[in-house]
Amino acid sequence: MTVAWDWTPDTLDALAALLREHGVCDGEVTARRLGDGHSNLTFLVSDGKRQVVVRRPPPPPTPPGAHDVLREARLLTALQGTAVPVPRVLATAQAGALLDVPLYVMDLVEGPVVTTSTPAPLDTPAGRRLLGHALVDTLADLHAVDWRAAGLADVGRPEGYNARHLARVGRLVADEQGGPPPAFAAVEQWLRDHVPTESGATLVHNDYRLGNVVLGPGCVAAVLDWELATLGDPLCDVGYLLASVPQRGEPQTPTEELATAMLEDGWPTRDELAQRYAARTGRDLSGLDWYRVLALWKLAVLYEYAHRRAVQGVGDPYYADAGLVPRFLLAAQVAAGLAPA
């Protein structure tokens, strides 16, 4: 299910004028929704000769500080020329200039976004293994970016990131006294009791998983969805990636359901992905369990926050399903070695 919004003849005309102004497209344009994501809205726009992609926030109201697509465009621009493959930003528009919200336009990067199955000709065991390695190697490349030289020193505060991030996310669903919902309490307390010192200070994507990259033969052609990126502990990205990888014989979380292709022969397991990251970066992953638990708990919090909005008739109705959050919490409890509540 998706948030209801679509282009009108007037807004398409205004978009066409913006694209002409920047030398991107010429003449009338069409637009259709891409993907089934539940955050910023993405559209394929064409004038019949060239195709580009437009990103905009969901319709208001949105949480304060969320869905900052212009910040996302800035990150993409800063990463041009690095080892991290990203689409090229072609144009931006402030809120009120074209729509009631800001937007940006970027190149269309051709290739599949894989979720439930690996398409031909990538669908061989050897091809899948290369893709798994590329997924990890691209994350390692991201964590090697010189964010100061890229002009991104102001996009986050890496010192004390882990404890601060844990507290900030928890506040989304805390009660009036600042306590977590009962179902969240045991995992949150475990996380608080075991907060590690940051393993480093890097640019982190914060939503890095199979469904947020465009794939090519044995490579990642582009990394998408940068709205949550900041400066922080790189192992948060590693834990999140592993939390999105399903394993045979385990119940699947909603995020793992978006990557069931990784159950096919050839895709590396969680352990193999972690080992490759360690080999590429030299980082100590002995405390990686904390980061995976953090990712699962964080997803539970974000889904619970969105669930509360959905049942009030605000936001994406996908989250109204009351069965989504408990699946994340169960996985977090198991990963932390806690007795399932």
Secondary structure, DSSP 8 states (H G I E B T S, - for coil): --------HHHHHHHHHHHHHTTS--S--EEEE-S--SSSEEEEEE-SS-EEEEEE--SS---TT---HHHHHHHHHHHTTSSS----EEEEE-TTTSSSS-EEEEE---S---SSS--TTS-SHHHHHHHHHHHHHHHHHHHTS-TTTTT-TTS---TTHHHHHHHHHHTTT--TTS---HHHHHHHHHHHHT----S--EEE-SS-SGGGEEEETTEEEEE---TT-EEE-HHHHHHHHHHT---TTS---TTGGGGGGGGSTTS--HHHHHHHHHHHH----TTHHHHHHHHHHHHHHHHHHHHHHHHTT-S-GGGG-TTHHHHHHHHHHHHHT----
